[in-house]
Amino acid sequence: MVMPASYPPVRDLPQAEVRAELKRHFGDFQGEKYADGWAKLWEAGDFLPWDRGRPSPALIDTLTNYRLLVGSAMFDGRRKKALVPGCGRGVDVLLLQSFGYDAVGLEISQGAVKACHEFAEANENSYPLRDEGAGKGSCKFVLGDFYKNDWKKEAGLAEDEQFDLIYDYTFFCAMQPSMRPAWALRMSELLKDSPLANLICLEFPTDKPANTGGPPFGSPSSAYIEHLAHPGVQVSYDAEGNVKFNAYPEYSPGGLERVAYHHPEDTHEAGKDEAGKVKDYISIWRHR
């Protein structure tokens, strides 16, 4: 694959240094300006620490080794639709296409969408076909706000259209905790209410203390569970910034249920400890 020029030096920076620089940068982009902070980073293009330059090994593992659970990209003669919100350079969108999905990558930054098109053009032959039976799907990269529907028309979708698969990686953890109720509600709205539709979350960083701030913000499994089981609800957090687990025992309307939870066989280096052990988790969610 053709790697972006800025990728190697950023990749090699210590995680503590990367997180400190992100925290400094976003100090100027709080509240409604938060999305502008991401756009500025893409416009500059020289500090993109979440940009791994290759598709997620954890997603490859899940789509391959958990196929009986996730299913194929083709069902009953229909090609399934997949969404990657906050898709960055689009590496995982192209991966989903190679598994047979009609995949949409969504970004709020014009610079990121431009990077997606450039990366896809340079790497169109770098993704091997992963499922001969499903064949190759399509991919589209669109500019838009995850919380609105205006981007769906550009993606060739109806305004009320939903997805068979959604992949979240470095998206939940990029959100300020105050944005998480809206994130969960939107995921519930965009995911089809079907036993064949899955939200796949790569949980990262799972062991970062909540009181150190972000991005990326600490994202333990308890936070995913509480928010996805109660979409739109102002889930309780303690004084340290940790979610209060099981504060709301009943599922809320539209709540998602975790149907699988595991360490992937492999993940990006940022999700491993010093000994190379995988710290990330994969969780898979469906409507109840």
N, C-alpha and C positions, 0 to 999 in steps of 0.2 A: 504494500500500500504506500501511496505517496503521503508522507507526513508533512504537516504544516511546519514552516521554518521555525516558528516560535516554540514548538512543542518540546524538544529535548531539554533546553535549559530550565524551563518551568517545571518539567517533570522531575528533574534532579534536585530541586530546592527542598530543604527540610520542610516537613508538614507544618511545624510550628511557625516557621517563617512565612509560609504561604498563608496560613490562617491569620497571622498578624497583619499582613499586608491587605488582605481582603477586609478585615475589620476596620482598618484605617480608611480604606477607600470608601466603604459604605457609611462611614461616619457622616459623610456629606450628602447621603441619599437616603433619608429616613422618610417613613410614612408614604405619602402618595408619590414621592420621588424615587421610591425603591427600584422600580423597573428601569428608570433612567440610569441607575448605577450599572446594571448589567449591559445596557446598550453602550455606555461609555467604554467599558472594557472591550467589547467586541469591535468598536470603532478603532480603538488604539491597536488591538490585535497582538500586543507583545506580552500580555499577562493573562493567560487563560488556563489557570491551574486545574480546572475541572475537565479540560479537553484532553482526553487520553490518547487520541489519535488512532484508535482502533476500537472495534466493537467490544461490548461487554462480555468477557468470558463467562460471567455468571448467567447472562441471558442465553448464551449458546448452550450452556449446561442445562438450563431449565427447559428450553424448547426441545432439546435432544433427549435428555434422560427422564424427563417428566411428561413425555408426549401422551401417555395414557391419560394423564390428568388435564393437560392443556389442550390436547387435540391437534389435528392437522389444520393447515390454513385453508383447506377446502372441506366443505361439508355440504352434502346433498347437492352437489353441482354448483355451489355458490362459493366465491372466494371471500374469505373473511377480511374485515377492515381492522387495521391497527393504528394506534396513535402513540406518538412519543412527544409529550409536552416538554418544553424546555430542551429541545433535542440537540442543542449545541451545534456541532459540525455535521450532524446527521449520520454518524457512524452506525448507530443502532437502528435507524430507519432503513438504511441499506441492508442491514442484516435481516430485518424482518421481511423485507422484499425478497431476499434470497431464500427464505423459508416458505415463500408463496403468498404472503399477505399483501394486500393493497395498503401500503403504509403511508401515513401522513406524519411529517415532522413539523411541529409548531414552535415558532420562536417569536418573541416580542421585539427582537432587535433586527433591524434591516441588515446590519453587518453580519449577524449570525446566519440569516437566510442566504446572503451572498456567499458566505463561507461554505454553506451546505451545497449549493449548486456547483461551486468550484471543486469541492472535494468529490462530489458524485461524478463529475465529468472526468476527473483525474483517476478515479478508482472504479469506473464502471465495470471493468473486467477482473477486479480483485476479489470479488465476493463469489465463491463457488456456490452452485445450486445445492441447497440443503435437503430438498425433498423432491425427488423425481416425480412422485405422484401429483404433487401440488403444482409443480412448475414455478416459474418466476412471477412474482406479483408486480405491482407498480409502486412508485414512490413519488410523493409530492412534498415540497417544502413551502410552507405558507407563513406569512406574517400576520400576527394577530394576538389578541388578549385571550388567554386561556379561559377567563371568566365570562367571555362574551361569545356570541355565535357568528360574528361578522366574517371570520376566517373560513367558515364552513363552505360558503359559496365559492371562494377561491380554490378550495380543495375539491370542488365538484360534488359536494354533499348537500342534502336537504337540511334545513335549519334544525329539524328535530331528529336528525340521524344520530345514531349511537354507534359505539365501537364494540367489536368482539374481543379485542385485546388492547390494553393500555399498559405501557411500560413507564415506570417512574424510577429514575435514577438521577441523583443530584438535583432533583426538583423539589421534593418535600423538604430536604435539608437546606435548600436555598431560601425557603420561605421564612419570614419572621414568624415566630410562634403565634402571634396575633392573627396571622393569615391562615392558619391551619384549619379552622372550622369551615372557611369558604373553600379551601382546597378539597376537603373531604366531601363537601356537598357537591362540588363540581364533578369530582370523580364519580360519585353516585349517579349524577345526571347523565354523564357521558358514557358510562358502561351499560351495555344492554342487560336487561333483567332476564337472564337466561343461564341455565346450567352449563352452557358452552362458552360463556363470556368470562374473561379473567382480567383482573387488575394484578399485574406483577410488579412488586416493589422490591428494589434492591436497597435494603436498609443500611444506610451509611450516613454519618459515622455513629456506630452503636455505642461506643464507650467514651465519647467526649462529654465531659461534665457540662450540664446545662448552664451553669453560672458563668462559663467562659464566653458565652455569646456566639456570634457567628457573623457571616456565613463561613463554612457550613455550620448549622446549628445542630447540637446533639440530637440524635434521632433514635432513641431506644425503641424496642418493639412495643413497649407499653404505649408510646405516643401514637403509633400507627393504629393499634387496637382501639384505643379510646376514641380517636377522631373518626376512623372509618366505621365504627359501630354506631356513631352518633353524628352523622353528617350535619354540619351547620350549627351544632350545639357548642356553646362556649365551655369547653371542657376545662375542668379545674386544674390549676398548677399551684405548687407550693412556693414558698418564698425564695427557694433556690432555683426555681424555674423547671422543676421536675413535674411531669404530669402525675396527677393523683389517680392511680390505677384502680379500676372497678368502682369509681365514684358514681357511675351511672350503670347499674347492672343490666337494665333492660335495653334492648336495641331500639334505636329511634327509627321512624319511618325512613325507608331508603337505606337503612344501615347495611353495611357489607360484613360478611362473615369470612374469617380466615380458614381456608380449606387446605393449606399446605404451608410448611415452615421448615426451612433447612439451611445449613451452610452449603453454598455451592462448592463444587469441586475446585473451582478456581475463580479468581476475581482480579481486578486491577490492583496494582501494588499498594495504592493508598488504603485498601481495605484489608491489608495483612499486617501482622505484627513483625517484630524484628527477626523472628525465626522463620518467617514465611507462612505462618499459619493464618488461614482465612478468618477474619473477624466479622465480615459482612454476613448478613442473612438475606435469604430470599423468602418473601411471603407472597402468597397467592390468595386473592380475594374474589368473592362472588356475592351477588345479591342473595339474600336469604330466601 
